[in-house]
Amino acid sequence: MGPIETYFEKLLWGSRYMVFAAVISSLLLSLLLFVVTAIDVTGLLAHAPDYLAASADARKLLKIEMVAHTVGAIDGFLLATILLIFSLGLYELFISDIDAAKQSGQSVKVLVINSLDDLKSKLAKVILMILVVTFFEVSLSMSFTTALDLVYFSLGILMVSLALYFGSKSSH
């Protein structure tokens, strides 16, 4: 093996540290989304007295609005979780195992990532859950004017159900 080949291989192996940019960026975005979503939830909780003080007619509208905001908060936390899993997975795949996770003695199954396919599989499951939650959030504000609208809505529910079914089958 020549000195040029040795140098090139060391350079190539060291280039894996470029992944740090993605790891740190994803981690910071995850933290930001957790904070923003927690602030949104705090704002939602601050409006709870308004719901209790409202009349019966106003409560119906407030209830739908609060449920939609709650579903949106779940969406935010799921997206933050995706970014966290992505960050941890990239670090473990390209840089090093996370020793603190192994030394903690806790069984952290989300960190068991052996290949890029494992990481993609874990991310796909969380993304599927985000899509389901988003479908539910949009369905809260839908108004059905024709029978065809109801048929489309039921087909949407069927598609979501099939996606969840096949998503659970792929993990077995």
MOHURA-V768289 format. One record per residue. NEAR is the number of other ideal C-beta (glycine too) atoms within 10 Angstrom. D_FIRST is the distance of its C-alpha to the first C-alpha in whole Angstrom. Layout:
NEAR_D_FIRST ; NEAR_D_FIRST
This chain:
6_0 ; 7_4 ; 7_7 ; 8_8 ; 9_6 ; 10_7 ; 10_10 ; 11_11 ; 11_11 ; 10_13 ; 9_15 ; 9_15 ; 9_16 ; 9_19 ; 10_20 ; 11_22 ; 11_24 ; 9_26 ; 15_28 ; 13_30 ; 10_32 ; 14_33 ; 19_34 ; 12_36 ; 13_38 ; 20_38 ; 17_40 ; 12_42 ; 17_43 ; 20_44 ; 14_46 ; 12_48 ; 20_49 ; 17_50 ; 11_52 ; 13_53 ; 19_54 ; 14_56 ; 10_58 ; 15_59 ; 17_60 ; 9_62 ; 11_64 ; 15_65 ; 10_66 ; 9_68 ; 13_70 ; 11_71 ; 9_74 ; 12_75 ; 13_75 ; 9_77 ; 10_80 ; 14_79 ; 8_82 ; 6_81 ; 8_81 ; 12_78 ; 15_77 ; 11_76 ; 10_74 ; 18_72 ; 12_71 ; 12_69 ; 15_68 ; 17_67 ; 13_65 ; 16_63 ; 16_62 ; 14_61 ; 18_59 ; 17_57 ; 18_56 ; 19_55 ; 20_53 ; 19_52 ; 17_51 ; 20_49 ; 19_47 ; 20_46 ; 18_45 ; 22_43 ; 21_41 ; 19_41 ; 20_39 ; 22_37 ; 21_36 ; 22_35 ; 23_33 ; 20_31 ; 21_30 ; 19_30 ; 17_28 ; 16_25 ; 13_26 ; 8_27 ; 12_30 ; 14_33 ; 8_34 ; 7_38 ; 16_38 ; 11_37 ; 8_39 ; 10_42 ; 7_43 ; 9_44 ; 8_43 ; 12_42 ; 7_41 ; 13_40 ; 17_37 ; 12_36 ; 20_33 ; 9_30 ; 10_29 ; 12_30 ; 9_33 ; 14_35 ; 18_35 ; 14_36 ; 14_39 ; 21_40 ; 16_40 ; 13_42 ; 15_45 ; 18_45 ; 15_46 ; 17_48 ; 17_50 ; 17_50 ; 16_51 ; 18_54 ; 19_55 ; 15_55 ; 16_57 ; 16_60 ; 17_60 ; 12_61 ; 14_63 ; 11_65 ; 9_66 ; 12_67 ; 5_71 ; 11_72 ; 8_74 ; 8_74 ; 8_73 ; 9_70 ; 12_69 ; 12_69 ; 11_68 ; 13_64 ; 14_64 ; 10_65 ; 10_62 ; 14_60 ; 13_60 ; 10_60 ; 12_56 ; 16_55 ; 11_57 ; 10_54 ; 14_51 ; 14_52 ; 10_53 ; 10_49 ; 16_47 ; 11_49 ; 8_48 ; 10_44 ; 8_44 ; 4_45
